[in-house]
């Protein structure tokens, strides 16, 4: 995983602040591959509560972009449908 421990902690605390302490988050994409270089931070979140996910996602994304030196993609499972990216993130990603 190509993130520093303090960056991982920042991600986890930011997700918890916006989506609840019980929210689960996975890092997926190029940042989980040690052989790659660069790339954005791809995150998949299962919130504790799916209410108002759109607005919380926007606020959380803003905080993540401000606090990390990389571009961030934030995928949030709002519980309304099952998208293939959700399964890919869980199967190929690393739970933080």
C-alpha positions in Angstrom: 0.0 0.0 0.0 1.5 3.3 -1.1 0.4 5.6 1.7 2.2 6.8 4.8 0.8 5.7 8.1 -0.2 9.3 9.0 -2.1 9.6 5.6 -3.9 6.3 6.3 -4.9 7.6 9.8 -6.1 10.9 8.3 -8.3 9.1 5.8 -9.8 6.8 8.5 -10.5 9.7 10.8 -12.0 11.9 8.0 -14.2 9.1 6.9 -15.4 8.5 10.5 -16.1 12.2 11.0 -18.3 12.4 7.9 -19.8 8.9 7.7 -19.8 7.6 11.3 -17.4 5.6 13.5 -18.9 2.4 12.1 -18.2 3.4 8.4 -15.9 1.0 6.6 -13.4 2.2 4.0 -11.2 0.4 1.4 -8.3 1.8 -0.5 -8.3 0.4 -4.1 -6.7 1.1 -7.5 -3.1 1.9 -8.2 -2.2 2.9 -4.6 -2.5 -0.7 -3.4 0.1 -1.9 -5.9 3.7 -1.4 -4.6 5.1 -1.8 -8.1 3.3 1.3 -9.5 4.1 4.9 -9.2 2.0 8.0 -8.8 -1.8 7.8 -9.1 -4.7 9.1 -7.2 -6.2 7.8 -4.0 -9.3 5.6 -4.7 -11.5 5.1 -1.7 -14.7 3.0 -1.3 -16.9 3.8 1.7 -19.8 1.9 3.3 -21.3 4.5 5.6 -22.7 3.7 9.0 -25.9 5.5 7.9 -26.7 6.1 4.2 -28.9 9.2 4.9 -27.8 12.3 3.1 -24.8 10.5 1.4 -24.5 13.0 -1.4 -23.8 16.1 0.8 -21.6 14.2 3.2 -19.6 12.8 0.3 -19.0 16.3 -1.0 -17.9 17.6 2.4 -15.7 14.5 3.0 -14.1 14.7 -0.5 -13.2 18.4 0.2 -11.6 17.5 3.5 -9.6 14.6 1.9 -8.4 16.8 -1.0 -7.3 19.5 1.4 -5.4 17.1 3.6 -3.7 14.8 1.1 -1.1 15.6 -1.5 -2.8 13.4 -4.2 -6.0 13.6 -6.2 -8.8 11.6 -4.5 -11.7 9.6 -5.9 -14.4 8.8 -3.3 -17.0 6.1 -4.0 -19.8 6.0 -1.5 -22.3 3.1 -1.3 -25.5 4.9 -0.5 -27.4 1.6 -0.4 -29.7 2.4 -3.4 -28.1 0.0 -5.9 -25.3 -2.5 -6.3 -22.5 -1.2 -8.6 -19.7 -3.4 -9.9 -17.1 -0.9 -8.6 -18.3 -1.8 -5.0 -17.3 -5.5 -5.4 -14.1 -4.6 -7.2 -13.0 -2.3 -4.4 -13.8 -4.9 -1.8 -12.1 -7.8 -3.6 -9.0 -6.0 -4.9 -8.7 -3.3 -2.3 -7.2 -3.0 1.2 -9.5 -2.3 4.1 -8.3 0.6 6.2 
